[in-house]
Amino acid sequence: MAYTRGNLAVRPERRPEEPVRYRETKKKVVKKASLSIREKLLYLLTIVVCSLIAMVLVAGYANIYTFNRDMEAMKNETAKLQSEAEVLKVEVEKLSDWSRIEAFAKSKGLVYLEEPSEMSVRKTQIND
């Protein structure tokens, strides 16, 4: 390899410089088209419809939840009322014992008659 830098003996010949030529070219500027009004309306309508469907679904699930909660409350109330009814049935059975009723009546002054007496009852017709 020859030493070319700084050695004039091997200096390459200079070429005559040609004037710089400019070539005129027409460049097409591609402008990205924005969305048309139809497309914008279509996208907006799609979003609105999807939002409405979502709201309807959420409202439906909320109604189902409310219904289930109310049903559970009614079940609990029914169970409580049934237990109260059982307690009251036992109390009615206890209070309707004939021996207890007789003892209570005697304590309040019930007197048995030796002979049955006649009672007069008037029958009247009730007109509405």
Phi and psi in radians as a Rosetta constraint file:
Dihedral C 1 N 2 CA 2 C 2 CIRCULARHARMONIC -1.582 0.35
Dihedral N 2 CA 2 C 2 N 3 CIRCULARHARMONIC 2.614 0.35
Dihedral C 2 N 3 CA 3 C 3 CIRCULARHARMONIC -1.494 0.35
Dihedral N 3 CA 3 C 3 N 4 CIRCULARHARMONIC 1.986 0.35
Dihedral C 3 N 4 CA 4 C 4 CIRCULARHARMONIC -1.849 0.35
Dihedral N 4 CA 4 C 4 N 5 CIRCULARHARMONIC -0.420 0.35
Dihedral C 4 N 5 CA 5 C 5 CIRCULARHARMONIC -1.450 0.35
Dihedral N 5 CA 5 C 5 N 6 CIRCULARHARMONIC 2.095 0.35
Dihedral C 5 N 6 CA 6 C 6 CIRCULARHARMONIC 1.520 0.35
Dihedral N 6 CA 6 C 6 N 7 CIRCULARHARMONIC -0.165 0.35
Dihedral C 6 N 7 CA 7 C 7 CIRCULARHARMONIC -1.726 0.35
Dihedral N 7 CA 7 C 7 N 8 CIRCULARHARMONIC 1.978 0.35
Dihedral C 7 N 8 CA 8 C 8 CIRCULARHARMONIC -1.289 0.35
Dihedral N 8 CA 8 C 8 N 9 CIRCULARHARMONIC -0.373 0.35
Dihedral C 8 N 9 CA 9 C 9 CIRCULARHARMONIC -1.160 0.35
Dihedral N 9 CA 9 C 9 N 10 CIRCULARHARMONIC -0.513 0.35
Dihedral C 9 N 10 CA 10 C 10 CIRCULARHARMONIC -1.897 0.35
Dihedral N 10 CA 10 C 10 N 11 CIRCULARHARMONIC 0.261 0.35
Dihedral C 10 N 11 CA 11 C 11 CIRCULARHARMONIC -1.103 0.35
Dihedral N 11 CA 11 C 11 N 12 CIRCULARHARMONIC 2.287 0.35
Dihedral C 11 N 12 CA 12 C 12 CIRCULARHARMONIC -1.258 0.35
Dihedral N 12 CA 12 C 12 N 13 CIRCULARHARMONIC 2.646 0.35
Dihedral C 12 N 13 CA 13 C 13 CIRCULARHARMONIC -1.248 0.35
Dihedral N 13 CA 13 C 13 N 14 CIRCULARHARMONIC 2.555 0.35
Dihedral C 13 N 14 CA 14 C 14 CIRCULARHARMONIC -1.497 0.35
Dihedral N 14 CA 14 C 14 N 15 CIRCULARHARMONIC 2.384 0.35
Dihedral C 14 N 15 CA 15 C 15 CIRCULARHARMONIC -1.584 0.35
Dihedral N 15 CA 15 C 15 N 16 CIRCULARHARMONIC 2.526 0.35
Dihedral C 15 N 16 CA 16 C 16 CIRCULARHARMONIC -1.187 0.35
Dihedral N 16 CA 16 C 16 N 17 CIRCULARHARMONIC 2.361 0.35
Dihedral C 16 N 17 CA 17 C 17 CIRCULARHARMONIC -1.341 0.35
Dihedral N 17 CA 17 C 17 N 18 CIRCULARHARMONIC 2.287 0.35
Dihedral C 17 N 18 CA 18 C 18 CIRCULARHARMONIC -1.545 0.35
Dihedral N 18 CA 18 C 18 N 19 CIRCULARHARMONIC 2.537 0.35
Dihedral C 18 N 19 CA 19 C 19 CIRCULARHARMONIC -1.119 0.35
Dihedral N 19 CA 19 C 19 N 20 CIRCULARHARMONIC 2.505 0.35
Dihedral C 19 N 20 CA 20 C 20 CIRCULARHARMONIC -1.250 0.35
Dihedral N 20 CA 20 C 20 N 21 CIRCULARHARMONIC 2.221 0.35
Dihedral C 20 N 21 CA 21 C 21 CIRCULARHARMONIC -1.838 0.35
Dihedral N 21 CA 21 C 21 N 22 CIRCULARHARMONIC 2.452 0.35
Dihedral C 21 N 22 CA 22 C 22 CIRCULARHARMONIC -1.899 0.35
Dihedral N 22 CA 22 C 22 N 23 CIRCULARHARMONIC 2.267 0.35
Dihedral C 22 N 23 CA 23 C 23 CIRCULARHARMONIC -1.786 0.35
Dihedral N 23 CA 23 C 23 N 24 CIRCULARHARMONIC 2.258 0.35
Dihedral C 23 N 24 CA 24 C 24 CIRCULARHARMONIC -1.455 0.35
Dihedral N 24 CA 24 C 24 N 25 CIRCULARHARMONIC 2.164 0.35
Dihedral C 24 N 25 CA 25 C 25 CIRCULARHARMONIC -2.191 0.35
Dihedral N 25 CA 25 C 25 N 26 CIRCULARHARMONIC 2.539 0.35
Dihedral C 25 N 26 CA 26 C 26 CIRCULARHARMONIC -1.717 0.35
Dihedral N 26 CA 26 C 26 N 27 CIRCULARHARMONIC 2.159 0.35
Dihedral C 26 N 27 CA 27 C 27 CIRCULARHARMONIC -1.855 0.35
Dihedral N 27 CA 27 C 27 N 28 CIRCULARHARMONIC 2.332 0.35
Dihedral C 27 N 28 CA 28 C 28 CIRCULARHARMONIC -1.485 0.35
Dihedral N 28 CA 28 C 28 N 29 CIRCULARHARMONIC 2.168 0.35
Dihedral C 28 N 29 CA 29 C 29 CIRCULARHARMONIC -1.597 0.35
Dihedral N 29 CA 29 C 29 N 30 CIRCULARHARMONIC 2.040 0.35
Dihedral C 29 N 30 CA 30 C 30 CIRCULARHARMONIC -1.608 0.35
Dihedral N 30 CA 30 C 30 N 31 CIRCULARHARMONIC 1.927 0.35
Dihedral C 30 N 31 CA 31 C 31 CIRCULARHARMONIC -1.665 0.35
Dihedral N 31 CA 31 C 31 N 32 CIRCULARHARMONIC 2.181 0.35
Dihedral C 31 N 32 CA 32 C 32 CIRCULARHARMONIC -1.194 0.35
Dihedral N 32 CA 32 C 32 N 33 CIRCULARHARMONIC 2.139 0.35
Dihedral C 32 N 33 CA 33 C 33 CIRCULARHARMONIC -1.278 0.35
Dihedral N 33 CA 33 C 33 N 34 CIRCULARHARMONIC 2.363 0.35
Dihedral C 33 N 34 CA 34 C 34 CIRCULARHARMONIC -1.349 0.35
Dihedral N 34 CA 34 C 34 N 35 CIRCULARHARMONIC 2.958 0.35
Dihedral C 34 N 35 CA 35 C 35 CIRCULARHARMONIC -1.163 0.35
Dihedral N 35 CA 35 C 35 N 36 CIRCULARHARMONIC 2.471 0.35
Dihedral C 35 N 36 CA 36 C 36 CIRCULARHARMONIC -1.312 0.35
Dihedral N 36 CA 36 C 36 N 37 CIRCULARHARMONIC 2.892 0.35
Dihedral C 36 N 37 CA 37 C 37 CIRCULARHARMONIC -1.112 0.35
Dihedral N 37 CA 37 C 37 N 38 CIRCULARHARMONIC -0.647 0.35
Dihedral C 37 N 38 CA 38 C 38 CIRCULARHARMONIC -1.062 0.35
Dihedral N 38 CA 38 C 38 N 39 CIRCULARHARMONIC -0.794 0.35
Dihedral C 38 N 39 CA 39 C 39 CIRCULARHARMONIC -1.137 0.35
Dihedral N 39 CA 39 C 39 N 40 CIRCULARHARMONIC -0.701 0.35
Dihedral C 39 N 40 CA 40 C 40 CIRCULARHARMONIC -1.081 0.35
Dihedral N 40 CA 40 C 40 N 41 CIRCULARHARMONIC -0.767 0.35
Dihedral C 40 N 41 CA 41 C 41 CIRCULARHARMONIC -1.139 0.35
Dihedral N 41 CA 41 C 41 N 42 CIRCULARHARMONIC -0.670 0.35
Dihedral C 41 N 42 CA 42 C 42 CIRCULARHARMONIC -1.091 0.35
Dihedral N 42 CA 42 C 42 N 43 CIRCULARHARMONIC -0.797 0.35
Dihedral C 42 N 43 CA 43 C 43 CIRCULARHARMONIC -1.124 0.35
Dihedral N 43 CA 43 C 43 N 44 CIRCULARHARMONIC -0.733 0.35
Dihedral C 43 N 44 CA 44 C 44 CIRCULARHARMONIC -1.102 0.35
Dihedral N 44 CA 44 C 44 N 45 CIRCULARHARMONIC -0.763 0.35
Dihedral C 44 N 45 CA 45 C 45 CIRCULARHARMONIC -1.100 0.35
Dihedral N 45 CA 45 C 45 N 46 CIRCULARHARMONIC -0.699 0.35
Dihedral C 45 N 46 CA 46 C 46 CIRCULARHARMONIC -1.080 0.35
Dihedral N 46 CA 46 C 46 N 47 CIRCULARHARMONIC -0.767 0.35
Dihedral C 46 N 47 CA 47 C 47 CIRCULARHARMONIC -1.134 0.35
Dihedral N 47 CA 47 C 47 N 48 CIRCULARHARMONIC -0.737 0.35
Dihedral C 47 N 48 CA 48 C 48 CIRCULARHARMONIC -1.113 0.35
Dihedral N 48 CA 48 C 48 N 49 CIRCULARHARMONIC -0.767 0.35
Dihedral C 48 N 49 CA 49 C 49 CIRCULARHARMONIC -1.113 0.35
Dihedral N 49 CA 49 C 49 N 50 CIRCULARHARMONIC -0.769 0.35
Dihedral C 49 N 50 CA 50 C 50 CIRCULARHARMONIC -1.098 0.35
Dihedral N 50 CA 50 C 50 N 51 CIRCULARHARMONIC -0.692 0.35
Dihedral C 50 N 51 CA 51 C 51 CIRCULARHARMONIC -1.118 0.35
Dihedral N 51 CA 51 C 51 N 52 CIRCULARHARMONIC -0.743 0.35
Dihedral C 51 N 52 CA 52 C 52 CIRCULARHARMONIC -1.108 0.35
Dihedral N 52 CA 52 C 52 N 53 CIRCULARHARMONIC -0.744 0.35
Dihedral C 52 N 53 CA 53 C 53 CIRCULARHARMONIC -1.075 0.35
Dihedral N 53 CA 53 C 53 N 54 CIRCULARHARMONIC -0.746 0.35
Dihedral C 53 N 54 CA 54 C 54 CIRCULARHARMONIC -1.098 0.35
Dihedral N 54 CA 54 C 54 N 55 CIRCULARHARMONIC -0.730 0.35
Dihedral C 54 N 55 CA 55 C 55 CIRCULARHARMONIC -1.141 0.35
Dihedral N 55 CA 55 C 55 N 56 CIRCULARHARMONIC -0.680 0.35
Dihedral C 55 N 56 CA 56 C 56 CIRCULARHARMONIC -1.119 0.35
Dihedral N 56 CA 56 C 56 N 57 CIRCULARHARMONIC -0.741 0.35
Dihedral C 56 N 57 CA 57 C 57 CIRCULARHARMONIC -1.109 0.35
Dihedral N 57 CA 57 C 57 N 58 CIRCULARHARMONIC -0.781 0.35
Dihedral C 57 N 58 CA 58 C 58 CIRCULARHARMONIC -1.116 0.35
Dihedral N 58 CA 58 C 58 N 59 CIRCULARHARMONIC -0.724 0.35
Dihedral C 58 N 59 CA 59 C 59 CIRCULARHARMONIC -1.116 0.35
Dihedral N 59 CA 59 C 59 N 60 CIRCULARHARMONIC -0.679 0.35
Dihedral C 59 N 60 CA 60 C 60 CIRCULARHARMONIC -1.096 0.35
Dihedral N 60 CA 60 C 60 N 61 CIRCULARHARMONIC -0.783 0.35
Dihedral C 60 N 61 CA 61 C 61 CIRCULARHARMONIC -1.139 0.35
Dihedral N 61 CA 61 C 61 N 62 CIRCULARHARMONIC -0.611 0.35
Dihedral C 61 N 62 CA 62 C 62 CIRCULARHARMONIC -1.142 0.35
Dihedral N 62 CA 62 C 62 N 63 CIRCULARHARMONIC -0.722 0.35
Dihedral C 62 N 63 CA 63 C 63 CIRCULARHARMONIC -1.120 0.35
Dihedral N 63 CA 63 C 63 N 64 CIRCULARHARMONIC -0.722 0.35
Dihedral C 63 N 64 CA 64 C 64 CIRCULARHARMONIC -1.097 0.35
Dihedral N 64 CA 64 C 64 N 65 CIRCULARHARMONIC -0.737 0.35
Dihedral C 64 N 65 CA 65 C 65 CIRCULARHARMONIC -1.083 0.35
Dihedral N 65 CA 65 C 65 N 66 CIRCULARHARMONIC -0.786 0.35
Dihedral C 65 N 66 CA 66 C 66 CIRCULARHARMONIC -1.091 0.35
Dihedral N 66 CA 66 C 66 N 67 CIRCULARHARMONIC -0.765 0.35
Dihedral C 66 N 67 CA 67 C 67 CIRCULARHARMONIC -1.066 0.35
Dihedral N 67 CA 67 C 67 N 68 CIRCULARHARMONIC -0.791 0.35
Dihedral C 67 N 68 CA 68 C 68 CIRCULARHARMONIC -1.105 0.35
Dihedral N 68 CA 68 C 68 N 69 CIRCULARHARMONIC -0.699 0.35
Dihedral C 68 N 69 CA 69 C 69 CIRCULARHARMONIC -1.123 0.35
Dihedral N 69 CA 69 C 69 N 70 CIRCULARHARMONIC -0.772 0.35
Dihedral C 69 N 70 CA 70 C 70 CIRCULARHARMONIC -1.124 0.35
Dihedral N 70 CA 70 C 70 N 71 CIRCULARHARMONIC -0.686 0.35
Dihedral C 70 N 71 CA 71 C 71 CIRCULARHARMONIC -1.121 0.35
Dihedral N 71 CA 71 C 71 N 72 CIRCULARHARMONIC -0.706 0.35
Dihedral C 71 N 72 CA 72 C 72 CIRCULARHARMONIC -1.141 0.35
Dihedral N 72 CA 72 C 72 N 73 CIRCULARHARMONIC -0.700 0.35
Dihedral C 72 N 73 CA 73 C 73 CIRCULARHARMONIC -1.113 0.35
Dihedral N 73 CA 73 C 73 N 74 CIRCULARHARMONIC -0.710 0.35
Dihedral C 73 N 74 CA 74 C 74 CIRCULARHARMONIC -1.144 0.35
Dihedral N 74 CA 74 C 74 N 75 CIRCULARHARMONIC -0.673 0.35
Dihedral C 74 N 75 CA 75 C 75 CIRCULARHARMONIC -1.077 0.35
Dihedral N 75 CA 75 C 75 N 76 CIRCULARHARMONIC -0.777 0.35
Dihedral C 75 N 76 CA 76 C 76 CIRCULARHARMONIC -1.103 0.35
Dihedral N 76 CA 76 C 76 N 77 CIRCULARHARMONIC -0.743 0.35
Dihedral C 76 N 77 CA 77 C 77 CIRCULARHARMONIC -1.148 0.35
Dihedral N 77 CA 77 C 77 N 78 CIRCULARHARMONIC -0.697 0.35
Dihedral C 77 N 78 CA 78 C 78 CIRCULARHARMONIC -1.090 0.35
Dihedral N 78 CA 78 C 78 N 79 CIRCULARHARMONIC -0.759 0.35
Dihedral C 78 N 79 CA 79 C 79 CIRCULARHARMONIC -1.094 0.35
Dihedral N 79 CA 79 C 79 N 80 CIRCULARHARMONIC -0.709 0.35
Dihedral C 79 N 80 CA 80 C 80 CIRCULARHARMONIC -1.139 0.35
Dihedral N 80 CA 80 C 80 N 81 CIRCULARHARMONIC -0.744 0.35
Dihedral C 80 N 81 CA 81 C 81 CIRCULARHARMONIC -1.157 0.35
Dihedral N 81 CA 81 C 81 N 82 CIRCULARHARMONIC -0.621 0.35
Dihedral C 81 N 82 CA 82 C 82 CIRCULARHARMONIC -1.152 0.35
Dihedral N 82 CA 82 C 82 N 83 CIRCULARHARMONIC -0.690 0.35
Dihedral C 82 N 83 CA 83 C 83 CIRCULARHARMONIC -1.166 0.35
Dihedral N 83 CA 83 C 83 N 84 CIRCULARHARMONIC -0.657 0.35
Dihedral C 83 N 84 CA 84 C 84 CIRCULARHARMONIC -1.132 0.35
Dihedral N 84 CA 84 C 84 N 85 CIRCULARHARMONIC -0.685 0.35
Dihedral C 84 N 85 CA 85 C 85 CIRCULARHARMONIC -1.098 0.35
Dihedral N 85 CA 85 C 85 N 86 CIRCULARHARMONIC -0.696 0.35
Dihedral C 85 N 86 CA 86 C 86 CIRCULARHARMONIC -1.099 0.35
Dihedral N 86 CA 86 C 86 N 87 CIRCULARHARMONIC -0.735 0.35
Dihedral C 86 N 87 CA 87 C 87 CIRCULARHARMONIC -1.105 0.35
Dihedral N 87 CA 87 C 87 N 88 CIRCULARHARMONIC -0.738 0.35
Dihedral C 87 N 88 CA 88 C 88 CIRCULARHARMONIC -1.207 0.35
Dihedral N 88 CA 88 C 88 N 89 CIRCULARHARMONIC -0.585 0.35
Dihedral C 88 N 89 CA 89 C 89 CIRCULARHARMONIC -1.105 0.35
Dihedral N 89 CA 89 C 89 N 90 CIRCULARHARMONIC -0.742 0.35
Dihedral C 89 N 90 CA 90 C 90 CIRCULARHARMONIC -1.094 0.35
Dihedral N 90 CA 90 C 90 N 91 CIRCULARHARMONIC -0.721 0.35
Dihedral C 90 N 91 CA 91 C 91 CIRCULARHARMONIC -1.160 0.35
Dihedral N 91 CA 91 C 91 N 92 CIRCULARHARMONIC -0.684 0.35
Dihedral C 91 N 92 CA 92 C 92 CIRCULARHARMONIC -1.102 0.35
Dihedral N 92 CA 92 C 92 N 93 CIRCULARHARMONIC -0.752 0.35
Dihedral C 92 N 93 CA 93 C 93 CIRCULARHARMONIC -1.059 0.35
Dihedral N 93 CA 93 C 93 N 94 CIRCULARHARMONIC -0.725 0.35
Dihedral C 93 N 94 CA 94 C 94 CIRCULARHARMONIC -1.184 0.35
Dihedral N 94 CA 94 C 94 N 95 CIRCULARHARMONIC -0.717 0.35
Dihedral C 94 N 95 CA 95 C 95 CIRCULARHARMONIC -1.362 0.35
Dihedral N 95 CA 95 C 95 N 96 CIRCULARHARMONIC -0.339 0.35
Dihedral C 95 N 96 CA 96 C 96 CIRCULARHARMONIC -1.632 0.35
Dihedral N 96 CA 96 C 96 N 97 CIRCULARHARMONIC 0.264 0.35
Dihedral C 96 N 97 CA 97 C 97 CIRCULARHARMONIC -1.237 0.35
Dihedral N 97 CA 97 C 97 N 98 CIRCULARHARMONIC 2.191 0.35
Dihedral C 97 N 98 CA 98 C 98 CIRCULARHARMONIC -1.116 0.35
Dihedral N 98 CA 98 C 98 N 99 CIRCULARHARMONIC -0.621 0.35
Dihedral C 98 N 99 CA 99 C 99 CIRCULARHARMONIC -1.169 0.35
Dihedral N 99 CA 99 C 99 N 100 CIRCULARHARMONIC -0.655 0.35
Dihedral C 99 N 100 CA 100 C 100 CIRCULARHARMONIC -1.180 0.35
Dihedral N 100 CA 100 C 100 N 101 CIRCULARHARMONIC -0.723 0.35
Dihedral C 100 N 101 CA 101 C 101 CIRCULARHARMONIC -1.092 0.35
Dihedral N 101 CA 101 C 101 N 102 CIRCULARHARMONIC -0.740 0.35
Dihedral C 101 N 102 CA 102 C 102 CIRCULARHARMONIC -1.133 0.35
Dihedral N 102 CA 102 C 102 N 103 CIRCULARHARMONIC -0.745 0.35
Dihedral C 102 N 103 CA 103 C 103 CIRCULARHARMONIC -1.119 0.35
Dihedral N 103 CA 103 C 103 N 104 CIRCULARHARMONIC -0.694 0.35
Dihedral C 103 N 104 CA 104 C 104 CIRCULARHARMONIC -1.152 0.35
Dihedral N 104 CA 104 C 104 N 105 CIRCULARHARMONIC -0.744 0.35
Dihedral C 104 N 105 CA 105 C 105 CIRCULARHARMONIC -1.129 0.35
Dihedral N 105 CA 105 C 105 N 106 CIRCULARHARMONIC -0.707 0.35
Dihedral C 105 N 106 CA 106 C 106 CIRCULARHARMONIC -1.128 0.35
Dihedral N 106 CA 106 C 106 N 107 CIRCULARHARMONIC -0.658 0.35
Dihedral C 106 N 107 CA 107 C 107 CIRCULARHARMONIC -1.195 0.35
Dihedral N 107 CA 107 C 107 N 108 CIRCULARHARMONIC -0.426 0.35
Dihedral C 107 N 108 CA 108 C 108 CIRCULARHARMONIC -1.596 0.35
Dihedral N 108 CA 108 C 108 N 109 CIRCULARHARMONIC -0.022 0.35
Dihedral C 108 N 109 CA 109 C 109 CIRCULARHARMONIC 1.893 0.35
Dihedral N 109 CA 109 C 109 N 110 CIRCULARHARMONIC 0.499 0.35
Dihedral C 109 N 110 CA 110 C 110 CIRCULARHARMONIC -1.301 0.35
Dihedral N 110 CA 110 C 110 N 111 CIRCULARHARMONIC 2.311 0.35
Dihedral C 110 N 111 CA 111 C 111 CIRCULARHARMONIC -2.141 0.35
Dihedral N 111 CA 111 C 111 N 112 CIRCULARHARMONIC 2.261 0.35
Dihedral C 111 N 112 CA 112 C 112 CIRCULARHARMONIC -1.479 0.35
Dihedral N 112 CA 112 C 112 N 113 CIRCULARHARMONIC 2.375 0.35
Dihedral C 112 N 113 CA 113 C 113 CIRCULARHARMONIC -1.462 0.35
Dihedral N 113 CA 113 C 113 N 114 CIRCULARHARMONIC 2.563 0.35
Dihedral C 113 N 114 CA 114 C 114 CIRCULARHARMONIC -1.255 0.35
Dihedral N 114 CA 114 C 114 N 115 CIRCULARHARMONIC -0.798 0.35
Dihedral C 114 N 115 CA 115 C 115 CIRCULARHARMONIC -1.986 0.35
Dihedral N 115 CA 115 C 115 N 116 CIRCULARHARMONIC 2.475 0.35
Dihedral C 115 N 116 CA 116 C 116 CIRCULARHARMONIC -1.203 0.35
Dihedral N 116 CA 116 C 116 N 117 CIRCULARHARMONIC 2.412 0.35
Dihedral C 116 N 117 CA 117 C 117 CIRCULARHARMONIC -1.869 0.35
Dihedral N 117 CA 117 C 117 N 118 CIRCULARHARMONIC 2.818 0.35
Dihedral C 117 N 118 CA 118 C 118 CIRCULARHARMONIC -1.526 0.35
Dihedral N 118 CA 118 C 118 N 119 CIRCULARHARMONIC 2.552 0.35
Dihedral C 118 N 119 CA 119 C 119 CIRCULARHARMONIC -2.098 0.35
Dihedral N 119 CA 119 C 119 N 120 CIRCULARHARMONIC 2.430 0.35
Dihedral C 119 N 120 CA 120 C 120 CIRCULARHARMONIC -1.790 0.35
Dihedral N 120 CA 120 C 120 N 121 CIRCULARHARMONIC 2.325 0.35
Dihedral C 120 N 121 CA 121 C 121 CIRCULARHARMONIC -2.178 0.35
Dihedral N 121 CA 121 C 121 N 122 CIRCULARHARMONIC 2.250 0.35
Dihedral C 121 N 122 CA 122 C 122 CIRCULARHARMONIC -1.596 0.35
Dihedral N 122 CA 122 C 122 N 123 CIRCULARHARMONIC 2.364 0.35
Dihedral C 122 N 123 CA 123 C 123 CIRCULARHARMONIC -1.860 0.35
Dihedral N 123 CA 123 C 123 N 124 CIRCULARHARMONIC 2.118 0.35
Dihedral C 123 N 124 CA 124 C 124 CIRCULARHARMONIC -2.185 0.35
Dihedral N 124 CA 124 C 124 N 125 CIRCULARHARMONIC 2.589 0.35
Dihedral C 124 N 125 CA 125 C 125 CIRCULARHARMONIC -1.574 0.35
Dihedral N 125 CA 125 C 125 N 126 CIRCULARHARMONIC 2.372 0.35
Dihedral C 125 N 126 CA 126 C 126 CIRCULARHARMONIC -1.772 0.35
Dihedral N 126 CA 126 C 126 N 127 CIRCULARHARMONIC 2.139 0.35
Dihedral C 126 N 127 CA 127 C 127 CIRCULARHARMONIC -1.776 0.35
Dihedral N 127 CA 127 C 127 N 128 CIRCULARHARMONIC 2.325 0.35
